[in-house]
Amino acid sequence: QVQLVESGGGLVQPGGSLKLACVTSRNILSFNPMGWYRQAPGKQRELVATMSRNGIINYVGSVKGRFTISRDNAKNTVYLQMNSLKPEDTADYYCKATDFLVQRGYEYWGQGTQVTVSS
């Protein structure tokens, strides 16, 4: 069973930064893509950023230029660097891994990490 473990959330002031991490229990290149999603209170879960196995990256428009998704293959970890945070970035952030090699298309989710942007 694949496990995804997120970390790095917390409380930060507007304009601040946080870096989220998601560690996979299986080789990270066995997933395509890896992605970060978020869900604010009372809202639907939305895509934040994705990275494919070959490194193609996509961001939702509201985070372009502020957030950066990256990957460390040796550590089986995907990161989300979040800069210039705004109150509207407040949400629970989830890591998702879409299986590429074993059960193609199956989606695994982490437990989520809370990000609160407030003064």
C-alpha positions in Angstrom: 0.0 0.0 0.0 1.4 3.4 -1.0 1.6 6.0 1.6 2.1 9.7 1.1 3.2 11.8 4.1 3.0 15.6 3.9 4.7 18.0 6.2 5.6 21.7 6.4 2.3 23.4 7.0 1.8 26.0 9.7 0.8 29.6 10.5 2.5 32.3 8.5 2.0 36.0 8.1 0.9 37.5 4.7 3.9 37.8 2.5 5.7 35.0 4.2 6.9 31.6 2.9 6.4 28.0 3.6 7.8 24.8 2.0 5.7 21.7 2.0 7.1 18.3 1.5 5.4 15.0 0.5 7.3 11.7 0.9 6.2 8.7 -1.0 6.7 5.1 0.2 7.5 4.0 -3.3 9.8 5.2 -6.0 8.5 8.6 -6.9 9.0 8.0 -10.6 6.4 5.2 -10.5 3.8 8.0 -10.3 2.7 10.3 -13.1 2.0 13.0 -12.2 2.6 14.1 -8.7 0.6 17.0 -7.6 -0.4 19.4 -4.8 -4.1 20.3 -4.2 -5.7 22.4 -1.6 -9.1 22.7 0.0 -10.2 25.9 1.8 -13.1 25.8 4.3 -16.4 25.5 2.5 -14.8 25.2 -0.9 -14.0 22.3 -3.3 -10.6 20.9 -3.5 -8.6 22.5 -6.3 -5.4 21.8 -8.2 -2.4 23.9 -7.2 0.5 22.4 -9.1 1.5 19.2 -10.8 4.7 17.7 -12.1 4.9 14.8 -14.6 7.5 12.1 -14.6 9.4 13.9 -17.3 9.3 17.2 -15.4 6.4 19.0 -17.1 4.9 21.4 -14.6 1.5 23.1 -14.4 0.2 25.6 -11.9 -3.2 27.1 -11.2 -3.2 30.7 -12.3 -3.6 32.2 -8.8 -0.2 30.7 -7.6 1.9 31.3 -10.8 5.0 33.2 -9.9 4.6 32.6 -6.2 4.6 28.8 -5.8 7.2 26.3 -7.1 6.8 22.6 -7.3 10.0 20.5 -7.3 11.1 16.9 -6.8 14.0 15.1 -5.2 14.0 11.6 -6.8 16.6 10.3 -4.4 14.4 11.2 -1.4 11.1 10.2 -3.1 9.9 13.6 -2.2 7.9 16.3 -4.0 8.0 19.9 -2.6 5.9 22.9 -2.8 7.7 26.2 -2.1 5.2 28.9 -1.4 6.3 32.5 -1.4 4.4 35.8 -1.0 1.6 34.0 0.7 -1.8 35.6 0.9 -4.8 35.0 3.2 -6.6 33.4 0.4 -3.9 30.6 0.3 -5.2 29.4 3.6 -6.3 25.8 3.1 -5.5 22.2 3.8 -2.9 21.1 1.3 -2.9 17.6 -0.1 -0.3 15.6 -2.0 -1.6 13.3 -4.8 0.2 10.6 -6.6 -1.2 9.0 -9.7 0.1 5.4 -10.2 1.9 4.9 -13.4 3.5 1.5 -13.1 1.4 -0.8 -10.8 -2.2 0.2 -10.9 -2.1 2.7 -13.7 -4.4 5.6 -13.0 -5.0 4.9 -9.4 -4.8 8.0 -7.2 -3.2 8.1 -3.8 -3.7 11.0 -1.4 -1.8 12.1 1.6 -3.5 13.1 4.9 -3.1 16.8 4.3 -1.2 19.6 6.0 -2.8 22.8 7.1 -1.6 26.2 5.9 -2.9 29.3 7.6 -2.0 32.8 6.3 -3.0 35.4 8.8 -1.6 38.4 10.6 
